Amino acid sequence: MVREGDTLYDIARTELGKASRWGEIYDLNWNQLGNRLDGLTPGMKLVLPADAASQPEVMTRNPGPATGSNATLR
């Protein structure tokens, strides 16, 4: 879940191990974020790539283009 002050870079660094992977999070959540990279709001739940560091609370299918991989919600 997004916390006050979080950015896609911070979330990618924490959950995926590299800030440079922020685009993967954006791509998985474009339907919520649209063209706004600063569109994160506290409490928002983001879909993360399946290899995210945190233990998933909920598993869901990747809503983006057909990749077939599982993703987790943050």
ZAPAVO-633412 format. One line per field, with one value per residue (C-alpha): residue number from 1; x, z, y. Coordinates in nm, 3 decimals. Layout:
num = [NUM,...];
c1 = [X,...];
c3 = [Z,...];
c2 = [Y,...];
% end
This chain:
num = [1,2,3,4,5,6,7,8,9,10,11,12,13,14,15,16,17,18,19,20,21,22,23,24,25,26,27,28,29,30,31,32,33,34,35,36,37,38,39,40,41,42,43,44,45,46,47,48,49,50,51,52,53,54,55,56,57,58,59,60,61,62,63,64,65,66,67,68,69,70,71,72,73,74];
c1 = [0.000,0.132,0.242,0.273,0.577,0.626,0.744,0.762,1.142,1.127,0.884,1.093,1.410,1.243,1.031,1.231,1.586,1.649,1.500,1.547,1.262,1.003,0.871,0.757,0.540,0.408,0.322,0.133,-0.064,-0.115,-0.492,-0.472,-0.191,-0.259,0.006,0.080,0.395,0.313,-0.037,0.038,-0.188,-0.158,-0.360,-0.344,-0.281,-0.035,0.022,0.389,0.587,0.584,0.945,0.869,1.054,0.756,0.530,0.211,-0.112,-0.315,-0.221,-0.368,-0.306,-0.108,-0.370,-0.135,-0.050,-0.065,0.251,0.090,0.295,0.149,0.184,0.140,-0.040,0.151];
c3 = [0.000,-0.093,0.202,0.227,0.028,-0.171,-0.530,-0.797,-0.766,-0.390,-0.428,-0.704,-0.495,-0.186,-0.346,-0.657,-0.549,-0.821,-0.855,-1.231,-1.237,-1.161,-1.516,-1.454,-1.167,-1.379,-1.666,-1.432,-1.287,-1.586,-1.549,-1.205,-1.280,-1.640,-1.764,-1.412,-1.254,-0.948,-0.921,-0.613,-0.317,0.033,0.063,-0.310,-0.382,-0.661,-0.858,-0.840,-1.055,-0.929,-0.806,-0.557,-0.224,0.010,0.079,-0.120,0.067,-0.246,-0.569,-0.896,-1.266,-1.438,-1.576,-1.838,-2.178,-2.184,-2.008,-1.813,-1.497,-1.150,-0.975,-0.619,-0.467,-0.247];
c2 = [0.000,0.345,0.559,0.937,1.053,0.729,0.756,0.488,0.507,0.443,0.156,-0.004,0.027,-0.121,-0.391,-0.482,-0.402,-0.140,0.207,0.174,-0.080,0.191,0.161,-0.196,-0.075,0.211,-0.026,-0.261,0.031,0.262,0.223,0.395,0.638,0.739,0.982,1.108,0.971,1.182,1.033,0.821,0.879,0.732,0.412,0.332,-0.036,-0.102,-0.418,-0.521,-0.766,-1.123,-1.100,-0.818,-0.848,-0.826,-1.120,-1.074,-1.016,-1.078,-1.248,-1.126,-1.163,-0.893,-0.651,-0.512,-0.657,-1.035,-1.149,-1.429,-1.367,-1.332,-1.001,-0.884,-0.590,-0.349];
% end
